[in-house]
Amino acid sequence: MLAPDQREKLAAYLSRPLHIGSKSISSRAVLAPLAGLNHQAMRESIASCPGAGLLFTGMLSARAVPTENPRKSHAFSWNKQELPFLVGQIFGNEPAQMAAAAQRLEAEGFFGVDINMGCSVAAIVKKKCGAGLLREPDLARRIAACVRNAVNFPVLVKLRSGWQDDPRALENTVRLAQILEAEGVDAVTFHPRLSPDRRTRPPNLSHLAIIKQALKIPVFGNGNLCTAGDCLAMIEKTNCDGIALGRMAIARPWLFQSLLAGEDEFEEAIVKLRSSAVACLNRLFELWEPGVARKYYKKYALYLSGNFSSGSRVYGKLTKGETKQELVEALEAALDENTAELSRRPNMLLFSM
Ligand SMILES: Cc1cc2nc3c(=O)[nH]c(=O)nc-3n(C[C@H](O)[C@H](O)[C@H](O)COP(=O)(O)O)c2cc1C
């Protein structure tokens, strides 16, 4: 656990405004893109404990975005209050399609667009999308250039270290990042792991330090940030301009608020866990039909139960029920019964599923 003066140091750093292209953010801690988890209900839960400088959507298909109906889509929906700090992440492999998707996001009032060059899921990569673009540097450059020319709002890119079978992986990714910067990309989120990767190995902070040093635009570091201590260590070891929190922000939606206030994020965890989880569950059922709400809740519950040392057992209890009322009751009972098993560090096994 970080000493109070170290917490204050971290809070002061994260509270320094950061310019991203023509805009600025007031917190350097942002929510990473997480498909299936970063839906509107979860973002509202996170935003109710203010502290995140930006919220990202999960990846959206660039082909679908131009004509997508937010009243029907679960992934492409938002509330107006979050738009000034909401970034839409898109994936695709056609420059003109990616540009059209970015234009839609700009017209809707999003903060910016994020181009996914980091996802290593096989179905995405084989279409030359996501981290597949790291193997197609000219296509990646053309996509960034086309998107940049099509919009005025910030253009961000999410990158990872490269591919394991490429002996020059990091070198090539650094070169690509510099090319993207030259094309007018405004910031990079960097996940320092090689693909293919199931997030079981620790992120390589030296990769992040190298990327940071090679670029002038802001770089957000990402990967396994679970505690305030992890965040401070990443900043101090790599000099990154900000941090992007993924799974832990789902497990503890109040994390940003605690980090920015210099508070211990574990204090009163059970109270905060209960209020944020119940609010998210209720909101899911308000926004969407029961089958969809249940599906998203069960996905979220995996991360919620990662807060407990016996997470798999808690998961079974948290998800017992079909109706909203049954699930709320199961959730409250599971939290009450297992308070003593809350653990400061998450159960990473659940986080890697
Ligand atoms: C369920 C899940 C969905 C994800 N979806 C996306 C996505 O849509 N786009 C993306 O760039 N990264 C995605 N990621 C990767 C995260 O943004 C992040 O890089 C990774 O989880 C490491 O950060 P963390 O340890 O803070 O979670 C996803 C990760 C998980 C676990």
The ligand as an SDF file (V2000), in Angstrom:
LIG
                    3D

 31 33  0  0  0  0  0  0  0  0999 V2000
  -12.9710   -8.0920  -21.9890 C   0  0  0  0  0  0  0  0  0  0  0  0
  -11.9360   -7.2040  -22.6440 C   0  0  0  0  0  0  0  0  0  0  0  0
  -12.2960   -6.4590  -23.7700 C   0  0  0  0  0  0  0  0  0  0  0  0
  -11.3580   -5.6330  -24.3930 C   0  0  0  0  0  0  0  0  0  0  0  0
  -11.7490   -4.9000  -25.4680 N   0  0  0  0  0  0  0  0  0  0  0  0
  -10.8610   -4.0570  -26.0370 C   0  0  0  0  0  0  0  0  0  0  0  0
  -11.2900   -3.2210  -27.1190 C   0  0  0  0  0  0  0  0  0  0  0  0
  -12.4530   -3.2320  -27.5340 O   0  0  0  0  0  0  0  0  0  0  0  0
  -10.3550   -2.4130  -27.6850 N   0  0  0  0  0  0  0  0  0  0  0  0
   -9.0510   -2.3720  -27.2360 C   0  0  0  0  0  0  0  0  0  0  0  0
   -8.2570   -1.6120  -27.7710 O   0  0  0  0  0  0  0  0  0  0  0  0
   -8.6470   -3.1380  -26.2170 N   0  0  0  0  0  0  0  0  0  0  0  0
   -9.5170   -3.9560  -25.5980 C   0  0  0  0  0  0  0  0  0  0  0  0
   -9.1190   -4.7000  -24.5230 N   0  0  0  0  0  0  0  0  0  0  0  0
   -7.7510   -4.5250  -23.9750 C   0  0  0  0  0  0  0  0  0  0  0  0
   -7.7540   -3.4500  -22.8690 C   0  0  0  0  0  0  0  0  0  0  0  0
   -8.0520   -2.1740  -23.3700 O   0  0  0  0  0  0  0  0  0  0  0  0
   -6.3960   -3.3700  -22.1510 C   0  0  0  0  0  0  0  0  0  0  0  0
   -5.4150   -3.0680  -23.0930 O   0  0  0  0  0  0  0  0  0  0  0  0
   -6.0180   -4.6620  -21.4210 C   0  0  0  0  0  0  0  0  0  0  0  0
   -7.1260   -5.2000  -20.7160 O   0  0  0  0  0  0  0  0  0  0  0  0
   -4.8820   -4.3940  -20.4200 C   0  0  0  0  0  0  0  0  0  0  0  0
   -5.2460   -3.3860  -19.5080 O   0  0  0  0  0  0  0  0  0  0  0  0
   -5.8060   -3.7350  -18.0230 P   0  0  0  0  0  0  0  0  0  0  0  0
   -4.7900   -4.6620  -17.4020 O   0  0  0  0  0  0  0  0  0  0  0  0
   -5.8730   -2.3880  -17.3220 O   0  0  0  0  0  0  0  0  0  0  0  0
   -7.1170   -4.3890  -18.1850 O   0  0  0  0  0  0  0  0  0  0  0  0
  -10.0260   -5.5480  -23.8990 C   0  0  0  0  0  0  0  0  0  0  0  0
   -9.6890   -6.3080  -22.7760 C   0  0  0  0  0  0  0  0  0  0  0  0
  -10.6210   -7.1170  -22.1340 C   0  0  0  0  0  0  0  0  0  0  0  0
  -10.2080   -7.8840  -20.9050 C   0  0  0  0  0  0  0  0  0  0  0  0
  1  2  1  0
  2  3  1  0
  2 30  2  0
  3  4  2  0
  4  5  1  0
  4 28  1  0
  5  6  2  0
  6  7  1  0
  6 13  1  0
  7  8  2  0
  7  9  1  0
  9 10  1  0
 10 11  2  0
 10 12  1  0
 12 13  2  0
 13 14  1  0
 14 15  1  0
 14 28  1  0
 15 16  1  0
 16 17  1  0
 16 18  1  0
 18 19  1  0
 18 20  1  0
 20 21  1  0
 20 22  1  0
 22 23  1  0
 23 24  1  0
 24 25  2  0
 24 26  1  0
 24 27  1  0
 28 29  2  0
 29 30  1  0
 30 31  1  0
M  END
$$$$
